[in-house]
Amino acid sequence: MDWARYFEKTQGTGVLATADEAGDVNLAIYARPHVIEENLIAFIMRPRRTHQNLQSTIKAAYMFIENGLSHKGHRLYLSKVREEIDHTLIDQMRRSKHNTAEATEESYLVFFRIDSTRPLVGDYPL
């Protein structure tokens, strides 16, 4: 799958799931990932629960639901490989202008290997 093209062309809603070391799950709405190479993606994260969970558990899952009247999209099963604090790179990668609060808050660029994928199943109207 050409993830760079897919996420560049496809609009929808993304949900990133992580768990802490006790197994308590967190879900958060996330933008489309930045595709770095074929099986490497990155998300810009602020210091919230999702980022905190990834300090102790490297596994995550990302579900992307395409806009439309059916349940089309993909599930990506991920492993964190590294993170960086590079404000210049993060600012270049942002897809939209950010407000003053976001600009002054610490951000992380978190890289994930795509371990496996599955399509969303079903074509039921929303």
C-alpha positions in Angstrom: 0.0 0.0 0.0 1.3 3.5 -0.9 0.5 5.1 2.5 2.0 8.5 1.5 -0.4 8.8 -1.4 -3.4 7.3 0.6 -3.0 9.8 3.5 -2.3 12.7 1.2 -5.4 12.1 -0.9 -7.9 10.7 1.6 -9.9 12.7 4.1 -11.2 11.1 7.3 -10.9 10.7 11.0 -8.1 9.0 12.8 -8.1 7.4 16.3 -4.8 6.4 18.0 -5.0 3.8 20.8 -2.3 3.2 23.4 -2.1 1.5 26.8 -0.1 2.2 29.9 2.0 -0.4 31.7 -1.1 -1.5 33.7 -3.0 -2.2 30.4 -5.4 0.8 30.8 -6.3 1.9 27.3 -6.5 5.4 26.0 -8.1 6.6 22.7 -7.4 9.9 21.1 -8.4 11.6 17.9 -5.3 12.1 15.8 -4.7 13.7 12.4 -3.4 11.6 9.4 0.1 10.4 10.1 3.2 11.8 8.3 4.5 9.0 6.1 8.3 9.0 6.4 9.0 5.9 4.3 7.2 2.8 3.2 6.6 1.3 6.7 7.5 4.3 8.9 5.1 6.9 10.0 5.2 9.7 12.5 2.7 11.7 14.6 3.2 15.1 16.3 2.3 14.7 20.0 1.9 17.0 22.9 2.6 15.8 26.4 -0.7 14.1 27.1 -1.8 10.6 28.0 -1.0 9.1 24.6 2.6 10.3 24.7 2.9 9.3 28.4 1.7 5.7 27.6 4.3 5.3 24.9 7.1 5.9 27.4 6.3 2.4 29.0 4.5 0.5 26.2 5.7 0.8 22.6 2.7 -0.8 20.9 -0.2 1.3 19.5 -3.0 1.0 17.0 -4.3 3.6 14.6 -7.7 3.4 13.0 -8.5 5.7 10.0 -12.1 6.0 9.0 -12.6 7.6 5.5 -15.2 10.3 5.1 -18.3 9.0 3.5 -21.4 6.9 4.1 -19.6 3.6 4.6 -17.1 2.2 7.0 -14.1 2.3 4.7 -10.6 2.8 6.1 -7.7 1.0 7.6 -6.3 -0.3 10.9 -2.6 0.1 11.4 -0.8 -1.9 14.2 2.3 0.0 15.3 5.5 -0.2 17.3 7.2 3.0 18.5 10.8 3.1 17.2 11.9 6.5 18.4 10.9 10.1 19.2 12.5 13.5 18.6 12.2 17.0 19.9 13.1 19.0 16.9 11.0 22.2 16.9 12.1 23.3 13.4 11.2 19.9 11.9 7.9 19.7 13.8 6.9 23.2 12.7 7.7 22.3 9.1 5.6 19.1 9.3 2.5 20.7 10.7 -0.3 20.7 8.2 -2.1 23.7 9.6 -1.3 26.8 11.5 -1.3 26.2 15.2 -2.5 28.6 17.9 -0.3 30.3 20.4 -0.9 27.6 23.1 0.2 24.8 20.8 3.2 26.8 19.6 4.5 27.3 23.2 3.7 23.8 24.4 6.4 21.1 24.1 5.8 18.8 21.2 7.3 15.5 20.2 7.7 13.8 16.8 7.0 10.1 17.5 8.0 7.5 14.9 6.3 4.2 14.4 7.0 1.1 12.4 3.9 -0.3 10.7 3.8 -3.9 11.9 0.6 -5.0 10.1 -2.6 -3.6 8.7 -6.2 -4.6 8.2 -9.0 -2.9 6.4 -12.1 -1.8 8.2 -14.8 -4.3 7.7 -18.4 -3.4 6.8 -20.3 -1.1 4.5 -23.1 0.0 6.9 -24.4 3.5 6.7 -23.2 5.8 9.5 
